[in-house]
Amino acid sequence: MLRLGAAGAVVALCASGPLPAQLQPLEFFGLRPGATLAATDAQVRRLGAARGLRCNRSTADPRVRDCKATIADPVDGTPLRIWLAAVDSLTGIVTVSGDLTGGQFEHWRSPLETAYGESGARVQGTQWMMQWIRGRQMIRLTWRARPGRIEASVSLVDGPVLDGWQFSGRKGRSAKPAATDSLTN
């Protein structure tokens, strides 16, 4: 009798066709939670950010970086904002946000539901949300309708990266301005 471990089962499923929604790795525009900062910077550049990510190191913990970029939506070129938090050069949180038309919003929502399955939308006040969880990672689509546009964001969160970070700040340290760096080394 042949026994397959979890990895063997995934390989067997891959060989038989596309992965079922519950096994699809979480990503949005090629951005993945838990990816290296270098890989994320390379993807951000492919998405049209000529300068790549612009990062600030935390003054409280130099292992933490706060990074930003502006990219172009791969479908229609709309400018979008990227913000991420990285710990030890791994992305813990990545957020893509922008002001979208109804059609643009559907180009975000529909592929997420196709890749990860139906996720009933929940509402809190004027904000709506859909969420998918795979293991210890999460992707969340959040939106709010405004006159003539939809404010939307997709956040990718990697639990192991965030769980692995333990703040080790020292009391009494004086605050210094954050150092800015670019990944263009």
N, C-alpha and C positions, 0 to 999 in steps of 0.2 A: 504494500500500500504506500503510495506516494504522499508525503506530507509537505504542504507549502506553508511557510511562515507568512507573515504580513507582507514582507517585501516580495516574496514569490507570488503571492496572490495578486499584487498590483502589477507585476510583470506579466502574469498570465492575462489579466484584464486588458492591459495595454496591447498585447499581441492580438487580442480578439476584436479590437476596434477602439473607438473613442472612450475615454474614461467616463463613467457615470458622474452626474453632477456632484454627488457627495464626495467624490475623490478628486475633483478638479482642483489644482493648486490655485490659491487666491491671487488674483492680479487685476490690475486696471491700467490700461494703456501700457502694458508691459512692466509696470511697477509692481514689485512684490514686497510684502512685509518680511522682515528678517534678512533681506538682501544686504550685501556689502554696500558701503557708501560709494565705493568706486563703481560698482555695477549700476547702482541707481543713478549716479552722475552720468555714466555713459548712456543710459536710457533717456534721461532728461535731455541730453544733447541730441539724441536721435529724434526727440519730440520737438526740436526747434529752439532750445535754449542755447544760444551760441556761447555764452559765458559759462554754462553749466551751473551747478549749485554754488550758491554763496553761503558760506557757513560761519557761524559765530560759535566759539567755544564757551562753555559755561565757566564763569569765574568761580563758582562754588565747586564744580567737579569737572576737571579738564577732559574726562572721558566722554562727556556729553556735548553734542553739537546740535545747534538749531540751524537748519538750512532752508533756503528759499530759492525759487526760480520762477520764471514765467515761461510757459511753453505754448505751443499751438495745438489745438484740438486736432487729432489726426484725421477726423472726418471732414471738418469744414474750416479749420484754421483759426477758430475763435481763440483769443488769448485766455489762458487759464493760469491760475496761481498754484504753485506747489509749495507746501511747507512740510518739513519732516523733522523728526527728532531721532538722533542716532546715539547709540551707546556703544562705546568701544568699536566704532566704525561699522556697526550693524544698524539697520533701520528698525526702530521700534514702532514708530508711527509715521505714516505717509498720508498726506491729505492733498487731494486735487480739488480745486473749487473754481466756480465761475458763474457768471450771469448768462443764462441760456434761454433760448426760445423753447416752445413746447416740443418742436421737432428735434432740436438738439438734445433736450432732456431725454426723449425717447431713445436716442442713439446711445445714451448712458444706461438707462434702465433696462431696455430690452436685452442687450448682450449679457448683462449681469444675471438676469433671470434665465436666459438660455444656458449660460455656463453653469450656474449654481442651483437652479431650481426656483420654483415659486416661493416667495416670501411675502406673506401678507403685509401690506403697508399698515403702519401704526401712526396715529396722530397724537400730538401733544400741543395744544394751543393751535398756532398757525403753522407748525412744523410737522412734516411727514418724515417717516423713516422706514427703510427696509434693511434687513441685516442677515448675513450668512456667516456661519462659524464652521471652521474645519480644524479639528484638533484644538490647538491652542492659538489659532489665528482667527481674525475676524475682518470682514469687510462690511462697511455700512454706507448706504446711500441715504443722504439727508437732503430735503428740499423744502423750500417755502415759496409759494406763489406771490409775486408782486405784480403791480400793473405793467403789462407788456413784457414780463420776463419771469424766469424762475431762478432763484438763488439756489444753487445745488453744490453739494460736495460729496466726494467719495473718500472715506478714510479706511486705511488698511492698518491693522494693529497686529504686532507679533508679541504674544504673551511671554514666550521664553526670553526674548531680549529684554522686555521690561521687568520680568521677574528676576533676571540675572543682575539687574542694576540695584545696587544698594548705596544710597547716599552716604558718603563718608566725609561730609563737610565738617570743618572745625569751627567751634564756637570762638567768637572774638576776632575772626579774620576780617580784615578791612575789605570793603567792596572795591574792586577794580573794574574799569570798563572791560567789556567782553572783547576778546581778540577776534578779528575777522580774518578768515582765510578762504582761499578758493581751492577747489580740487584740481586746478589746472597744473599743479606743481611742475 
